[in-house]
Amino acid sequence: MSQSYVKELLRGTIEPLLLFLIARLPMYGYQIIKELESRSHGYFKFTGSTIYSALRRLEREGLVLSTWQQVALNQKRRYYTLTEKGRLFLGKKMGEWQRFHAAVDVIVASK
């Protein structure tokens, strides 16, 4: 499968994937990158710029909130948490994804 096709598929899924992870546990950017890679068994390998751009968009839209937390003497990390608006948006997107997935399964499984 060509990389451009995969990129096109990911365009509409990156933000719901981020929201899904953040809904489970507040996370910082690099942690999100590693979690996506781990959970996808290496399939999703996002760059920092992709993830941080998406997180900034989500924050501007009021779907996530970021806070700086001290993690070591001279180190802070920006953690992202889901807002109530983000939870509602994620619920809607998950419903859309489930309907989409079911429709694709019906087509692929039919003979």
N, C-alpha and C positions, 0 to 999 in steps of 0.2 A: 504494500500500500504506500502510495507516495506521501512524503512529508507534508505537502501542501494540503492534501485531503485530510490528513490527521489534524493539521492546524485548524482547518475549517470546522471539523467536528468539535474540537476543543473550544473554539471561540464562544460557543453558547453554553459551555459547561463549566468553565473555570470558576466563575463567581459562585454558582451553587455548590460546587465542590468545596470551595473555601468556607462558605457559610456552614456547610454540613460539618466540617471538621471543627470550626470555631464553636458551633452550637454544643458540641460534646465537652469541650474544654478550652478555656482561653489559651491562646497560643501566640508565639512570636513568629515573625516571617520565616526565618530559617527552619524553625521547627515545623512549620506548615509544609515547606518544600520537602523536607525529609519524610514527613508523615505521608504525603501524597506518593512519594517514590516508594516507600515501604509498603503501603497498602495496595499499590498497584503492581507489586513485584517488579519494580523497575521500569514499568511502562511509561509512567508520567515522570518526566525529568524536566521540571520547569526551571527557568532562570530566575534569579532574584528580581530582575527588572520586571518580568511578567507578573510575578506574585505581588510585588510591592505596588505596581501600577494598579492591579486589580483591587488590592486592599485599600488604596487611596480612593478609588472610585466608590467602593462599598461604604467607606467612611463619609465621603461627600454626600452620598445618597441616604445617609442616616441608618444604614443597615448594620454597621459595626461601630464600635467605639474603641479608641485606642488609649492606653495609659502607659506611661513609663514606669517601670519597676526596677529597683536596685537589685541586682543579682550577685554582685561582688563589690569589693571595695571601690573600684573605679569603673564599674561596668553597669550599664542600664540596658534594658530591653523593652521594646514597645510591644505590649501584649494587646491582642485584639479580642473583644468579646462581642457577642451578638446583642443587638438591641431588640426590643419588642417588635419594632417594625421589621427587623431582620428575620425574626422567628416567623412572622406571618408570611413574609416574602419567600422564605425557604420552604414553608409548608406548601405554598402555591406551586413553586418550582418542582418540588418533589412529586406532587400530584401530576403535573404536566409530564415529568420524566417517566413516571410509572405508566401513564397512558401511552406515551410514545414507545416505550420499551415493549409493552404488551402488543401494540399494533405491529411493530417490527417482528416480534416473535411469531405472531399469527401468520404473517406473510412468509417468513423464512421456514416455518414448520409445515406450511401447507404443501400438498403434493399435487 
